[in-house]
Amino acid sequence: MDMKPEVGEPGAGPWQAESLEGVVRRLLPAAGHRPDRPWIVAVDGRSGAGKTTLVDRLLSQVPDSDVVHTDDVACHLSFFNWADELREGLLEPLLHGEAVHYCPPGWVARKRPGAIALPAGRSVVWVEGSGSSRRALSDLIDASIWVQCDNLVARRRLLVRDGKEEEDLHREWEEQEIPFLLEDRPWERATVIVAGRPALEHDPNTQVVIAKAASAGAEIT
């Protein structure tokens, strides 16, 4: 698998095809609900790596789960300086078994209508976004996924998704994302590492391609 991680990020592998059901089993220590609150699982990776696509598939695999996108928390606030808002506005209430109805400060400042709303009683809440499994939030996260992807492929995906008119924004984002991730090193804490551009033969409807071992060297069991 010819992926070229950013300088400082070790390449994961060897790789194997795994069912979505199997990935969920790797992430959650026990089947069903945790007592009185959901499992919190971060889905991390560079912008354009394939995180949102993966979360959509996990939502289908776990129908009573829900998702928080960190881009919604960060909207009109900061590319990466939103850990306190995610902690206090969303993760802490969820870990107390509460429903969430949170209007981030950037929404308030821009008078954006609505709120991030999550009902109580979900089995899993997937927290999707670059930096979602950051060290500063590790005490609130039960498990995490790192989606590893070739940086060139990720940039091409963003160009297709957002168009050339967003190239300056993408460049500004990358200038902050690269040093943030190299400092925080979320791949070292990942429970499961998923290939964002899998070359290994697999069934794309029912499987993903994962590293057989975590990047820190521990076997995933």
PyMOL CGO cylinders between C-alpha atoms (Angstrom):
from pymol import cmd
from pymol.cgo import CYLINDER

trace = [
    CYLINDER, 0.00, 0.00, 0.00, 1.76, 3.12, -1.26, 0.3, 1, 1, 1, 1, 1, 1,
    CYLINDER, 1.76, 3.12, -1.26, 0.70, 5.77, 1.21, 0.3, 1, 1, 1, 1, 1, 1,
    CYLINDER, 0.70, 5.77, 1.21, 3.07, 8.59, 2.05, 0.3, 1, 1, 1, 1, 1, 1,
    CYLINDER, 3.07, 8.59, 2.05, 2.36, 9.94, 5.54, 0.3, 1, 1, 1, 1, 1, 1,
    CYLINDER, 2.36, 9.94, 5.54, 3.46, 13.42, 6.49, 0.3, 1, 1, 1, 1, 1, 1,
    CYLINDER, 3.46, 13.42, 6.49, 7.05, 13.71, 7.73, 0.3, 1, 1, 1, 1, 1, 1,
    CYLINDER, 7.05, 13.71, 7.73, 7.05, 12.60, 11.37, 0.3, 1, 1, 1, 1, 1, 1,
    CYLINDER, 7.05, 12.60, 11.37, 4.01, 10.31, 11.04, 0.3, 1, 1, 1, 1, 1, 1,
    CYLINDER, 4.01, 10.31, 11.04, 5.02, 6.64, 10.87, 0.3, 1, 1, 1, 1, 1, 1,
    CYLINDER, 5.02, 6.64, 10.87, 3.43, 4.50, 8.19, 0.3, 1, 1, 1, 1, 1, 1,
    CYLINDER, 3.43, 4.50, 8.19, 1.02, 1.96, 9.65, 0.3, 1, 1, 1, 1, 1, 1,
    CYLINDER, 1.02, 1.96, 9.65, 0.66, -1.67, 8.62, 0.3, 1, 1, 1, 1, 1, 1,
    CYLINDER, 0.66, -1.67, 8.62, 0.73, -4.47, 7.74, 0.3, 1, 1, 1, 1, 1, 1,
    CYLINDER, 0.73, -4.47, 7.74, -2.87, -4.20, 6.57, 0.3, 1, 1, 1, 1, 1, 1,
    CYLINDER, -2.87, -4.20, 6.57, -5.86, -6.51, 6.62, 0.3, 1, 1, 1, 1, 1, 1,
    CYLINDER, -5.86, -6.51, 6.62, -9.48, -6.37, 5.54, 0.3, 1, 1, 1, 1, 1, 1,
    CYLINDER, -9.48, -6.37, 5.54, -11.88, -6.22, 8.49, 0.3, 1, 1, 1, 1, 1, 1,
    CYLINDER, -11.88, -6.22, 8.49, -15.67, -6.18, 8.63, 0.3, 1, 1, 1, 1, 1, 1,
    CYLINDER, -15.67, -6.18, 8.63, -17.33, -3.04, 9.93, 0.3, 1, 1, 1, 1, 1, 1,
    CYLINDER, -17.33, -3.04, 9.93, -18.84, -5.20, 12.65, 0.3, 1, 1, 1, 1, 1, 1,
    CYLINDER, -18.84, -5.20, 12.65, -15.36, -6.35, 13.59, 0.3, 1, 1, 1, 1, 1, 1,
    CYLINDER, -15.36, -6.35, 13.59, -14.10, -2.77, 13.76, 0.3, 1, 1, 1, 1, 1, 1,
    CYLINDER, -14.10, -2.77, 13.76, -16.93, -1.88, 16.13, 0.3, 1, 1, 1, 1, 1, 1,
    CYLINDER, -16.93, -1.88, 16.13, -16.01, -4.85, 18.32, 0.3, 1, 1, 1, 1, 1, 1,
    CYLINDER, -16.01, -4.85, 18.32, -12.42, -3.63, 18.45, 0.3, 1, 1, 1, 1, 1, 1,
    CYLINDER, -12.42, -3.63, 18.45, -13.55, -0.16, 19.49, 0.3, 1, 1, 1, 1, 1, 1,
    CYLINDER, -13.55, -0.16, 19.49, -16.08, -1.06, 22.17, 0.3, 1, 1, 1, 1, 1, 1,
    CYLINDER, -16.08, -1.06, 22.17, -14.95, -3.17, 25.14, 0.3, 1, 1, 1, 1, 1, 1,
    CYLINDER, -14.95, -3.17, 25.14, -18.42, -4.73, 25.52, 0.3, 1, 1, 1, 1, 1, 1,
    CYLINDER, -18.42, -4.73, 25.52, -21.57, -5.06, 23.45, 0.3, 1, 1, 1, 1, 1, 1,
    CYLINDER, -21.57, -5.06, 23.45, -24.49, -2.74, 24.05, 0.3, 1, 1, 1, 1, 1, 1,
    CYLINDER, -24.49, -2.74, 24.05, -24.71, 0.38, 26.19, 0.3, 1, 1, 1, 1, 1, 1,
    CYLINDER, -24.71, 0.38, 26.19, -22.31, 1.51, 28.82, 0.3, 1, 1, 1, 1, 1, 1,
    CYLINDER, -22.31, 1.51, 28.82, -24.18, 2.18, 32.07, 0.3, 1, 1, 1, 1, 1, 1,
    CYLINDER, -24.18, 2.18, 32.07, -26.09, 5.47, 31.81, 0.3, 1, 1, 1, 1, 1, 1,
    CYLINDER, -26.09, 5.47, 31.81, -24.06, 7.04, 29.01, 0.3, 1, 1, 1, 1, 1, 1,
    CYLINDER, -24.06, 7.04, 29.01, -22.77, 6.44, 25.46, 0.3, 1, 1, 1, 1, 1, 1,
    CYLINDER, -22.77, 6.44, 25.46, -19.37, 5.27, 24.38, 0.3, 1, 1, 1, 1, 1, 1,
    CYLINDER, -19.37, 5.27, 24.38, -17.37, 8.21, 23.01, 0.3, 1, 1, 1, 1, 1, 1,
    CYLINDER, -17.37, 8.21, 23.01, -15.31, 7.26, 19.96, 0.3, 1, 1, 1, 1, 1, 1,
    CYLINDER, -15.31, 7.26, 19.96, -13.16, 9.83, 18.12, 0.3, 1, 1, 1, 1, 1, 1,
    CYLINDER, -13.16, 9.83, 18.12, -12.63, 9.47, 14.36, 0.3, 1, 1, 1, 1, 1, 1,
    CYLINDER, -12.63, 9.47, 14.36, -9.49, 11.45, 13.61, 0.3, 1, 1, 1, 1, 1, 1,
    CYLINDER, -9.49, 11.45, 13.61, -7.37, 12.05, 10.53, 0.3, 1, 1, 1, 1, 1, 1,
    CYLINDER, -7.37, 12.05, 10.53, -6.23, 14.78, 8.19, 0.3, 1, 1, 1, 1, 1, 1,
    CYLINDER, -6.23, 14.78, 8.19, -8.79, 16.81, 6.33, 0.3, 1, 1, 1, 1, 1, 1,
    CYLINDER, -8.79, 16.81, 6.33, -9.77, 14.84, 3.23, 0.3, 1, 1, 1, 1, 1, 1,
    CYLINDER, -9.77, 14.84, 3.23, -8.65, 11.48, 4.64, 0.3, 1, 1, 1, 1, 1, 1,
    CYLINDER, -8.65, 11.48, 4.64, -12.12, 9.93, 4.49, 0.3, 1, 1, 1, 1, 1, 1,
    CYLINDER, -12.12, 9.93, 4.49, -13.35, 10.39, 8.06, 0.3, 1, 1, 1, 1, 1, 1,
    CYLINDER, -13.35, 10.39, 8.06, -16.90, 11.48, 7.21, 0.3, 1, 1, 1, 1, 1, 1,
    CYLINDER, -16.90, 11.48, 7.21, -17.39, 8.58, 4.80, 0.3, 1, 1, 1, 1, 1, 1,
    CYLINDER, -17.39, 8.58, 4.80, -16.20, 6.17, 7.47, 0.3, 1, 1, 1, 1, 1, 1,
    CYLINDER, -16.20, 6.17, 7.47, -18.51, 7.67, 10.10, 0.3, 1, 1, 1, 1, 1, 1,
    CYLINDER, -18.51, 7.67, 10.10, -21.48, 7.34, 7.76, 0.3, 1, 1, 1, 1, 1, 1,
    CYLINDER, -21.48, 7.34, 7.76, -20.72, 3.63, 7.47, 0.3, 1, 1, 1, 1, 1, 1,
    CYLINDER, -20.72, 3.63, 7.47, -20.31, 3.26, 11.24, 0.3, 1, 1, 1, 1, 1, 1,
    CYLINDER, -20.31, 3.26, 11.24, -23.64, 5.00, 11.81, 0.3, 1, 1, 1, 1, 1, 1,
    CYLINDER, -23.64, 5.00, 11.81, -25.26, 2.40, 9.58, 0.3, 1, 1, 1, 1, 1, 1,
    CYLINDER, -25.26, 2.40, 9.58, -23.53, -0.37, 11.51, 0.3, 1, 1, 1, 1, 1, 1,
    CYLINDER, -23.53, -0.37, 11.51, -24.67, 1.01, 14.89, 0.3, 1, 1, 1, 1, 1, 1,
    CYLINDER, -24.67, 1.01, 14.89, -28.16, 2.48, 14.22, 0.3, 1, 1, 1, 1, 1, 1,
    CYLINDER, -28.16, 2.48, 14.22, -28.65, 3.87, 17.75, 0.3, 1, 1, 1, 1, 1, 1,
    CYLINDER, -28.65, 3.87, 17.75, -25.45, 5.92, 17.52, 0.3, 1, 1, 1, 1, 1, 1,
    CYLINDER, -25.45, 5.92, 17.52, -24.98, 9.58, 16.63, 0.3, 1, 1, 1, 1, 1, 1,
    CYLINDER, -24.98, 9.58, 16.63, -22.23, 11.90, 15.42, 0.3, 1, 1, 1, 1, 1, 1,
    CYLINDER, -22.23, 11.90, 15.42, -20.65, 15.21, 16.38, 0.3, 1, 1, 1, 1, 1, 1,
    CYLINDER, -20.65, 15.21, 16.38, -18.59, 16.97, 13.70, 0.3, 1, 1, 1, 1, 1, 1,
    CYLINDER, -18.59, 16.97, 13.70, -15.85, 19.10, 15.19, 0.3, 1, 1, 1, 1, 1, 1,
    CYLINDER, -15.85, 19.10, 15.19, -16.18, 21.48, 12.22, 0.3, 1, 1, 1, 1, 1, 1,
    CYLINDER, -16.18, 21.48, 12.22, -19.55, 22.46, 13.68, 0.3, 1, 1, 1, 1, 1, 1,
    CYLINDER, -19.55, 22.46, 13.68, -17.98, 23.23, 17.06, 0.3, 1, 1, 1, 1, 1, 1,
    CYLINDER, -17.98, 23.23, 17.06, -15.12, 25.15, 15.39, 0.3, 1, 1, 1, 1, 1, 1,
    CYLINDER, -15.12, 25.15, 15.39, -17.34, 27.12, 13.02, 0.3, 1, 1, 1, 1, 1, 1,
    CYLINDER, -17.34, 27.12, 13.02, -16.33, 30.85, 13.06, 0.3, 1, 1, 1, 1, 1, 1,
    CYLINDER, -16.33, 30.85, 13.06, -14.09, 30.14, 16.07, 0.3, 1, 1, 1, 1, 1, 1,
    CYLINDER, -14.09, 30.14, 16.07, -10.74, 28.50, 15.27, 0.3, 1, 1, 1, 1, 1, 1,
    CYLINDER, -10.74, 28.50, 15.27, -9.33, 25.71, 13.13, 0.3, 1, 1, 1, 1, 1, 1,
    CYLINDER, -9.33, 25.71, 13.13, -8.02, 23.81, 16.15, 0.3, 1, 1, 1, 1, 1, 1,
    CYLINDER, -8.02, 23.81, 16.15, -8.48, 25.82, 19.35, 0.3, 1, 1, 1, 1, 1, 1,
    CYLINDER, -8.48, 25.82, 19.35, -11.88, 24.40, 20.34, 0.3, 1, 1, 1, 1, 1, 1,
    CYLINDER, -11.88, 24.40, 20.34, -11.08, 21.68, 22.88, 0.3, 1, 1, 1, 1, 1, 1,
    CYLINDER, -11.08, 21.68, 22.88, -12.75, 23.49, 25.80, 0.3, 1, 1, 1, 1, 1, 1,
    CYLINDER, -12.75, 23.49, 25.80, -15.92, 24.08, 23.80, 0.3, 1, 1, 1, 1, 1, 1,
    CYLINDER, -15.92, 24.08, 23.80, -16.14, 20.41, 22.80, 0.3, 1, 1, 1, 1, 1, 1,
    CYLINDER, -16.14, 20.41, 22.80, -15.40, 19.28, 26.34, 0.3, 1, 1, 1, 1, 1, 1,
    CYLINDER, -15.40, 19.28, 26.34, -17.83, 21.55, 28.19, 0.3, 1, 1, 1, 1, 1, 1,
    CYLINDER, -17.83, 21.55, 28.19, -20.56, 21.89, 25.61, 0.3, 1, 1, 1, 1, 1, 1,
    CYLINDER, -20.56, 21.89, 25.61, -20.81, 18.29, 24.42, 0.3, 1, 1, 1, 1, 1, 1,
    CYLINDER, -20.81, 18.29, 24.42, -18.59, 15.59, 25.88, 0.3, 1, 1, 1, 1, 1, 1,
    CYLINDER, -18.59, 15.59, 25.88, -19.09, 16.26, 29.58, 0.3, 1, 1, 1, 1, 1, 1,
    CYLINDER, -19.09, 16.26, 29.58, -22.92, 16.39, 29.29, 0.3, 1, 1, 1, 1, 1, 1,
    CYLINDER, -22.92, 16.39, 29.29, -22.88, 13.18, 27.21, 0.3, 1, 1, 1, 1, 1, 1,
    CYLINDER, -22.88, 13.18, 27.21, -20.72, 11.43, 29.80, 0.3, 1, 1, 1, 1, 1, 1,
    CYLINDER, -20.72, 11.43, 29.80, -23.28, 12.40, 32.44, 0.3, 1, 1, 1, 1, 1, 1,
    CYLINDER, -23.28, 12.40, 32.44, -25.99, 10.72, 30.38, 0.3, 1, 1, 1, 1, 1, 1,
    CYLINDER, -25.99, 10.72, 30.38, -27.60, 14.02, 29.42, 0.3, 1, 1, 1, 1, 1, 1,
    CYLINDER, -27.60, 14.02, 29.42, -29.12, 15.16, 26.16, 0.3, 1, 1, 1, 1, 1, 1,
    CYLINDER, -29.12, 15.16, 26.16, -27.18, 17.94, 24.42, 0.3, 1, 1, 1, 1, 1, 1,
    CYLINDER, -27.18, 17.94, 24.42, -28.46, 21.19, 22.97, 0.3, 1, 1, 1, 1, 1, 1,
    CYLINDER, -28.46, 21.19, 22.97, -25.38, 23.33, 22.42, 0.3, 1, 1, 1, 1, 1, 1,
    CYLINDER, -25.38, 23.33, 22.42, -24.88, 26.54, 20.48, 0.3, 1, 1, 1, 1, 1, 1,
    CYLINDER, -24.88, 26.54, 20.48, -21.12, 27.06, 19.96, 0.3, 1, 1, 1, 1, 1, 1,
    CYLINDER, -21.12, 27.06, 19.96, -19.72, 30.55, 20.50, 0.3, 1, 1, 1, 1, 1, 1,
    CYLINDER, -19.72, 30.55, 20.50, -19.02, 31.03, 16.81, 0.3, 1, 1, 1, 1, 1, 1,
    CYLINDER, -19.02, 31.03, 16.81, -22.70, 30.40, 16.08, 0.3, 1, 1, 1, 1, 1, 1,
    CYLINDER, -22.70, 30.40, 16.08, -23.72, 32.92, 18.72, 0.3, 1, 1, 1, 1, 1, 1,
    CYLINDER, -23.72, 32.92, 18.72, -21.33, 35.56, 17.36, 0.3, 1, 1, 1, 1, 1, 1,
    CYLINDER, -21.33, 35.56, 17.36, -22.66, 35.14, 13.80, 0.3, 1, 1, 1, 1, 1, 1,
    CYLINDER, -22.66, 35.14, 13.80, -26.28, 34.70, 14.95, 0.3, 1, 1, 1, 1, 1, 1,
    CYLINDER, -26.28, 34.70, 14.95, -26.41, 31.32, 13.26, 0.3, 1, 1, 1, 1, 1, 1,
    CYLINDER, -26.41, 31.32, 13.26, -29.75, 29.66, 14.04, 0.3, 1, 1, 1, 1, 1, 1,
    CYLINDER, -29.75, 29.66, 14.04, -30.11, 26.23, 15.61, 0.3, 1, 1, 1, 1, 1, 1,
    CYLINDER, -30.11, 26.23, 15.61, -27.82, 24.20, 17.82, 0.3, 1, 1, 1, 1, 1, 1,
    CYLINDER, -27.82, 24.20, 17.82, -25.90, 20.95, 17.97, 0.3, 1, 1, 1, 1, 1, 1,
    CYLINDER, -25.90, 20.95, 17.97, -28.51, 18.58, 19.40, 0.3, 1, 1, 1, 1, 1, 1,
    CYLINDER, -28.51, 18.58, 19.40, -28.04, 14.99, 20.58, 0.3, 1, 1, 1, 1, 1, 1,
    CYLINDER, -28.04, 14.99, 20.58, -30.64, 12.97, 22.48, 0.3, 1, 1, 1, 1, 1, 1,
    CYLINDER, -30.64, 12.97, 22.48, -29.80, 11.01, 25.60, 0.3, 1, 1, 1, 1, 1, 1,
    CYLINDER, -29.80, 11.01, 25.60, -29.66, 7.24, 25.40, 0.3, 1, 1, 1, 1, 1, 1,
    CYLINDER, -29.66, 7.24, 25.40, -27.40, 6.76, 22.37, 0.3, 1, 1, 1, 1, 1, 1,
    CYLINDER, -27.40, 6.76, 22.37, -25.10, 3.73, 22.52, 0.3, 1, 1, 1, 1, 1, 1,
    CYLINDER, -25.10, 3.73, 22.52, -22.19, 5.47, 20.77, 0.3, 1, 1, 1, 1, 1, 1,
    CYLINDER, -22.19, 5.47, 20.77, -21.37, 9.06, 19.87, 0.3, 1, 1, 1, 1, 1, 1,
    CYLINDER, -21.37, 9.06, 19.87, -18.79, 9.31, 17.07, 0.3, 1, 1, 1, 1, 1, 1,
    CYLINDER, -18.79, 9.31, 17.07, -16.74, 12.52, 17.31, 0.3, 1, 1, 1, 1, 1, 1,
    CYLINDER, -16.74, 12.52, 17.31, -15.49, 13.19, 13.79, 0.3, 1, 1, 1, 1, 1, 1,
    CYLINDER, -15.49, 13.19, 13.79, -12.83, 15.70, 12.84, 0.3, 1, 1, 1, 1, 1, 1,
    CYLINDER, -12.83, 15.70, 12.84, -9.14, 16.47, 12.56, 0.3, 1, 1, 1, 1, 1, 1,
    CYLINDER, -9.14, 16.47, 12.56, -7.92, 16.75, 16.14, 0.3, 1, 1, 1, 1, 1, 1,
    CYLINDER, -7.92, 16.75, 16.14, -10.94, 14.97, 17.65, 0.3, 1, 1, 1, 1, 1, 1,
    CYLINDER, -10.94, 14.97, 17.65, -8.76, 12.47, 19.54, 0.3, 1, 1, 1, 1, 1, 1,
    CYLINDER, -8.76, 12.47, 19.54, -6.32, 15.10, 20.78, 0.3, 1, 1, 1, 1, 1, 1,
    CYLINDER, -6.32, 15.10, 20.78, -4.39, 14.48, 23.97, 0.3, 1, 1, 1, 1, 1, 1,
    CYLINDER, -4.39, 14.48, 23.97, -6.26, 17.28, 25.79, 0.3, 1, 1, 1, 1, 1, 1,
    CYLINDER, -6.26, 17.28, 25.79, -9.51, 15.30, 25.48, 0.3, 1, 1, 1, 1, 1, 1,
    CYLINDER, -9.51, 15.30, 25.48, -8.17, 11.80, 26.05, 0.3, 1, 1, 1, 1, 1, 1,
    CYLINDER, -8.17, 11.80, 26.05, -9.74, 11.55, 29.50, 0.3, 1, 1, 1, 1, 1, 1,
    CYLINDER, -9.74, 11.55, 29.50, -13.19, 11.80, 27.88, 0.3, 1, 1, 1, 1, 1, 1,
    CYLINDER, -13.19, 11.80, 27.88, -12.66, 9.46, 24.92, 0.3, 1, 1, 1, 1, 1, 1,
    CYLINDER, -12.66, 9.46, 24.92, -13.16, 5.71, 25.19, 0.3, 1, 1, 1, 1, 1, 1,
    CYLINDER, -13.16, 5.71, 25.19, -11.55, 4.76, 21.88, 0.3, 1, 1, 1, 1, 1, 1,
    CYLINDER, -11.55, 4.76, 21.88, -10.29, 6.37, 18.69, 0.3, 1, 1, 1, 1, 1, 1,
    CYLINDER, -10.29, 6.37, 18.69, -9.71, 5.75, 15.01, 0.3, 1, 1, 1, 1, 1, 1,
    CYLINDER, -9.71, 5.75, 15.01, -6.89, 7.30, 13.02, 0.3, 1, 1, 1, 1, 1, 1,
    CYLINDER, -6.89, 7.30, 13.02, -7.65, 7.43, 9.27, 0.3, 1, 1, 1, 1, 1, 1,
    CYLINDER, -7.65, 7.43, 9.27, -4.27, 7.38, 7.55, 0.3, 1, 1, 1, 1, 1, 1,
    CYLINDER, -4.27, 7.38, 7.55, -4.16, 8.88, 4.07, 0.3, 1, 1, 1, 1, 1, 1,
    CYLINDER, -4.16, 8.88, 4.07, -1.60, 10.11, 1.58, 0.3, 1, 1, 1, 1, 1, 1,
    CYLINDER, -1.60, 10.11, 1.58, -1.50, 13.90, 1.91, 0.3, 1, 1, 1, 1, 1, 1,
    CYLINDER, -1.50, 13.90, 1.91, -1.57, 14.44, -1.85, 0.3, 1, 1, 1, 1, 1, 1,
    CYLINDER, -1.57, 14.44, -1.85, -4.68, 12.26, -2.15, 0.3, 1, 1, 1, 1, 1, 1,
    CYLINDER, -4.68, 12.26, -2.15, -6.34, 14.14, 0.71, 0.3, 1, 1, 1, 1, 1, 1,
    CYLINDER, -6.34, 14.14, 0.71, -5.67, 17.49, -0.94, 0.3, 1, 1, 1, 1, 1, 1,
    CYLINDER, -5.67, 17.49, -0.94, -7.06, 16.25, -4.25, 0.3, 1, 1, 1, 1, 1, 1,
    CYLINDER, -7.06, 16.25, -4.25, -10.22, 15.09, -2.50, 0.3, 1, 1, 1, 1, 1, 1,
    CYLINDER, -10.22, 15.09, -2.50, -10.68, 18.50, -0.91, 0.3, 1, 1, 1, 1, 1, 1,
    CYLINDER, -10.68, 18.50, -0.91, -10.26, 20.17, -4.29, 0.3, 1, 1, 1, 1, 1, 1,
    CYLINDER, -10.26, 20.17, -4.29, -12.95, 17.95, -5.80, 0.3, 1, 1, 1, 1, 1, 1,
    CYLINDER, -12.95, 17.95, -5.80, -15.25, 18.47, -2.81, 0.3, 1, 1, 1, 1, 1, 1,
    CYLINDER, -15.25, 18.47, -2.81, -14.87, 22.22, -2.36, 0.3, 1, 1, 1, 1, 1, 1,
    CYLINDER, -14.87, 22.22, -2.36, -13.58, 23.54, -5.69, 0.3, 1, 1, 1, 1, 1, 1,
    CYLINDER, -13.58, 23.54, -5.69, -10.62, 25.76, -6.55, 0.3, 1, 1, 1, 1, 1, 1,
    CYLINDER, -10.62, 25.76, -6.55, -12.25, 28.77, -4.89, 0.3, 1, 1, 1, 1, 1, 1,
    CYLINDER, -12.25, 28.77, -4.89, -11.42, 27.19, -1.51, 0.3, 1, 1, 1, 1, 1, 1,
    CYLINDER, -11.42, 27.19, -1.51, -7.73, 26.56, -2.24, 0.3, 1, 1, 1, 1, 1, 1,
    CYLINDER, -7.73, 26.56, -2.24, -6.55, 29.48, -0.10, 0.3, 1, 1, 1, 1, 1, 1,
    CYLINDER, -6.55, 29.48, -0.10, -8.63, 28.21, 2.82, 0.3, 1, 1, 1, 1, 1, 1,
    CYLINDER, -8.63, 28.21, 2.82, -7.23, 24.70, 2.37, 0.3, 1, 1, 1, 1, 1, 1,
    CYLINDER, -7.23, 24.70, 2.37, -3.69, 26.08, 2.37, 0.3, 1, 1, 1, 1, 1, 1,
    CYLINDER, -3.69, 26.08, 2.37, -4.33, 28.08, 5.53, 0.3, 1, 1, 1, 1, 1, 1,
    CYLINDER, -4.33, 28.08, 5.53, -5.86, 25.00, 7.17, 0.3, 1, 1, 1, 1, 1, 1,
    CYLINDER, -5.86, 25.00, 7.17, -2.91, 22.79, 6.25, 0.3, 1, 1, 1, 1, 1, 1,
    CYLINDER, -2.91, 22.79, 6.25, -0.44, 25.32, 7.65, 0.3, 1, 1, 1, 1, 1, 1,
    CYLINDER, -0.44, 25.32, 7.65, -2.07, 24.82, 11.04, 0.3, 1, 1, 1, 1, 1, 1,
    CYLINDER, -2.07, 24.82, 11.04, -3.04, 21.15, 10.74, 0.3, 1, 1, 1, 1, 1, 1,
    CYLINDER, -3.04, 21.15, 10.74, 0.41, 19.76, 9.98, 0.3, 1, 1, 1, 1, 1, 1,
    CYLINDER, 0.41, 19.76, 9.98, 2.20, 21.20, 13.06, 0.3, 1, 1, 1, 1, 1, 1,
    CYLINDER, 2.20, 21.20, 13.06, -0.80, 20.51, 15.30, 0.3, 1, 1, 1, 1, 1, 1,
    CYLINDER, -0.80, 20.51, 15.30, -0.91, 16.82, 14.39, 0.3, 1, 1, 1, 1, 1, 1,
    CYLINDER, -0.91, 16.82, 14.39, 2.87, 16.40, 14.52, 0.3, 1, 1, 1, 1, 1, 1,
    CYLINDER, 2.87, 16.40, 14.52, 2.85, 17.86, 18.04, 0.3, 1, 1, 1, 1, 1, 1,
    CYLINDER, 2.85, 17.86, 18.04, -0.20, 15.92, 19.28, 0.3, 1, 1, 1, 1, 1, 1,
    CYLINDER, -0.20, 15.92, 19.28, 0.52, 12.61, 17.44, 0.3, 1, 1, 1, 1, 1, 1,
    CYLINDER, 0.52, 12.61, 17.44, -3.00, 11.14, 17.61, 0.3, 1, 1, 1, 1, 1, 1,
    CYLINDER, -3.00, 11.14, 17.61, -1.98, 8.03, 15.64, 0.3, 1, 1, 1, 1, 1, 1,
    CYLINDER, -1.98, 8.03, 15.64, 0.02, 6.89, 18.65, 0.3, 1, 1, 1, 1, 1, 1,
    CYLINDER, 0.02, 6.89, 18.65, -3.17, 6.69, 20.75, 0.3, 1, 1, 1, 1, 1, 1,
    CYLINDER, -3.17, 6.69, 20.75, -5.42, 5.15, 18.10, 0.3, 1, 1, 1, 1, 1, 1,
    CYLINDER, -5.42, 5.15, 18.10, -7.34, 2.01, 18.99, 0.3, 1, 1, 1, 1, 1, 1,
    CYLINDER, -7.34, 2.01, 18.99, -7.74, 1.24, 15.28, 0.3, 1, 1, 1, 1, 1, 1,
    CYLINDER, -7.74, 1.24, 15.28, -5.89, 2.66, 12.26, 0.3, 1, 1, 1, 1, 1, 1,
    CYLINDER, -5.89, 2.66, 12.26, -7.94, 2.65, 9.05, 0.3, 1, 1, 1, 1, 1, 1,
    CYLINDER, -7.94, 2.65, 9.05, -6.53, 3.10, 5.55, 0.3, 1, 1, 1, 1, 1, 1,
    CYLINDER, -6.53, 3.10, 5.55, -8.03, 6.20, 3.98, 0.3, 1, 1, 1, 1, 1, 1,
    CYLINDER, -8.03, 6.20, 3.98, -6.90, 5.03, 0.54, 0.3, 1, 1, 1, 1, 1, 1,
    CYLINDER, -6.90, 5.03, 0.54, -6.97, 1.23, 0.76, 0.3, 1, 1, 1, 1, 1, 1,
    CYLINDER, -6.97, 1.23, 0.76, -5.15, -0.72, -1.94, 0.3, 1, 1, 1, 1, 1, 1,
    CYLINDER, -5.15, -0.72, -1.94, -5.80, -4.12, -0.36, 0.3, 1, 1, 1, 1, 1, 1,
    CYLINDER, -5.80, -4.12, -0.36, -8.64, -6.08, -1.94, 0.3, 1, 1, 1, 1, 1, 1,
    CYLINDER, -8.64, -6.08, -1.94, -11.78, -5.89, 0.21, 0.3, 1, 1, 1, 1, 1, 1,
    CYLINDER, -11.78, -5.89, 0.21, -15.56, -5.53, -0.01, 0.3, 1, 1, 1, 1, 1, 1,
    CYLINDER, -15.56, -5.53, -0.01, -16.17, -1.74, 0.16, 0.3, 1, 1, 1, 1, 1, 1,
    CYLINDER, -16.17, -1.74, 0.16, -19.78, -2.33, 1.19, 0.3, 1, 1, 1, 1, 1, 1,
    CYLINDER, -19.78, -2.33, 1.19, -19.04, -4.37, 4.30, 0.3, 1, 1, 1, 1, 1, 1,
    CYLINDER, -19.04, -4.37, 4.30, -15.33, -4.00, 5.08, 0.3, 1, 1, 1, 1, 1, 1,
    CYLINDER, -15.33, -4.00, 5.08, -12.57, -1.50, 5.74, 0.3, 1, 1, 1, 1, 1, 1,
    CYLINDER, -12.57, -1.50, 5.74, -8.82, -1.99, 5.66, 0.3, 1, 1, 1, 1, 1, 1,
    CYLINDER, -8.82, -1.99, 5.66, -7.07, -1.64, 9.00, 0.3, 1, 1, 1, 1, 1, 1,
    CYLINDER, -7.07, -1.64, 9.00, -3.56, -1.93, 10.37, 0.3, 1, 1, 1, 1, 1, 1,
    CYLINDER, -3.56, -1.93, 10.37, -2.93, -5.22, 12.13, 0.3, 1, 1, 1, 1, 1, 1,
    CYLINDER, -2.93, -5.22, 12.13, -1.15, -3.39, 14.94, 0.3, 1, 1, 1, 1, 1, 1,
    CYLINDER, -1.15, -3.39, 14.94, -1.44, 0.09, 16.44, 0.3, 1, 1, 1, 1, 1, 1,
    CYLINDER, -1.44, 0.09, 16.44, 1.29, 2.47, 15.33, 0.3, 1, 1, 1, 1, 1, 1,
    CYLINDER, 1.29, 2.47, 15.33, 2.74, 2.53, 18.84, 0.3, 1, 1, 1, 1, 1, 1,
    CYLINDER, 2.74, 2.53, 18.84, 3.50, -1.18, 18.40, 0.3, 1, 1, 1, 1, 1, 1,
    CYLINDER, 3.50, -1.18, 18.40, 0.82, -2.85, 20.51, 0.3, 1, 1, 1, 1, 1, 1,
    CYLINDER, 0.82, -2.85, 20.51, -1.24, -5.59, 18.89, 0.3, 1, 1, 1, 1, 1, 1,
    CYLINDER, -1.24, -5.59, 18.89, -4.91, -4.75, 18.50, 0.3, 1, 1, 1, 1, 1, 1,
    CYLINDER, -4.91, -4.75, 18.50, -6.97, -7.48, 20.13, 0.3, 1, 1, 1, 1, 1, 1,
]
cmd.load_cgo(trace, "trace")
